[in-house]
């Protein structure tokens, strides 16, 4: 019989990391995650609980992300976030 908590060390580390990230970003702001590649960039807009609000793929170089970031800001504002 196991007397463990049911929470692994990896779970504890992930939860601690998420707590630090949540503390760094005000709750009125959304979070934008960017997966950079050579010619195809993936953006996702989330709330503080990592609930996906919007996602989109952009076919551009990483240094041409201006329009992608504008899109992300518009999606965040449409969902009631400050930016």
C-alpha positions as CSV (number, residue, x, y, z in Angstrom):
1,X,0.0,0.0,0.0
2,X,1.3,3.4,-0.9
3,X,1.2,6.3,1.5
4,X,2.2,8.9,-1.1
5,X,0.2,12.1,-1.7
6,X,-0.7,11.1,-5.3
7,X,1.2,14.2,-6.5
8,X,4.5,13.5,-8.2
9,X,7.6,15.6,-7.9
10,X,7.0,16.7,-11.5
11,X,3.5,17.8,-10.6
12,X,4.8,19.8,-7.7
13,X,7.4,21.4,-9.9
14,X,4.9,22.3,-12.6
15,X,2.5,23.7,-10.1
16,X,5.2,25.8,-8.5
17,X,6.3,27.1,-12.0
18,X,2.8,28.0,-12.9
19,X,2.3,29.9,-9.6
20,X,5.4,31.9,-10.3
21,X,4.2,32.7,-13.8
22,X,0.7,33.7,-12.5
23,X,2.3,36.0,-10.0
24,X,4.4,37.7,-12.7
25,X,1.4,38.6,-14.9
26,X,-1.5,40.8,-13.7
27,X,-4.9,39.0,-13.9
28,X,-6.3,41.7,-16.2
29,X,-3.8,40.6,-18.8
30,X,-4.0,37.6,-21.1
31,X,-0.9,35.4,-21.8
32,X,0.4,34.9,-25.4
33,X,2.5,31.8,-26.1
34,X,4.5,31.7,-29.3
35,X,6.0,28.6,-30.9
36,X,8.8,29.9,-33.2
37,X,9.9,28.1,-36.3
38,X,11.6,29.1,-39.5
39,X,8.6,30.1,-41.6
40,X,5.6,29.0,-39.5
41,X,4.7,30.5,-36.1
42,X,2.0,29.3,-33.8
43,X,0.3,31.8,-31.4
44,X,-2.0,30.9,-28.6
45,X,-3.8,33.4,-26.3
46,X,-4.7,32.0,-22.8
47,X,-6.0,33.2,-19.5
48,X,-4.2,32.6,-16.2
49,X,-5.6,29.1,-15.9
50,X,-4.1,28.1,-19.3
51,X,-7.6,28.1,-20.9
52,X,-7.1,28.7,-24.6
53,X,-9.0,31.8,-25.7
54,X,-7.7,31.8,-29.3
55,X,-5.0,30.2,-31.5
56,X,-3.7,30.7,-34.9
57,X,-0.8,29.8,-37.2
58,X,1.1,32.5,-39.1
59,X,3.2,31.8,-42.1
60,X,6.0,34.4,-41.6
61,X,9.5,34.7,-40.3
62,X,10.0,35.2,-36.6
63,X,11.1,38.8,-37.0
64,X,7.8,39.6,-38.9
65,X,5.5,38.9,-36.0
66,X,4.0,42.4,-35.7
67,X,0.7,41.6,-37.3
68,X,0.5,38.3,-35.3
69,X,1.0,40.2,-32.0
70,X,-1.6,42.7,-33.1
71,X,-4.0,39.8,-33.7
72,X,-3.3,38.4,-30.3
73,X,-3.9,41.7,-28.6
74,X,-7.3,42.0,-30.4
75,X,-8.3,38.5,-29.3
76,X,-7.4,39.3,-25.7
77,X,-9.3,42.5,-25.7
78,X,-12.3,40.8,-27.3
79,X,-12.4,38.4,-24.4
80,X,-12.2,41.2,-21.8
81,X,-8.5,41.3,-21.0
82,X,-6.5,44.5,-21.0
83,X,-3.9,43.2,-23.4
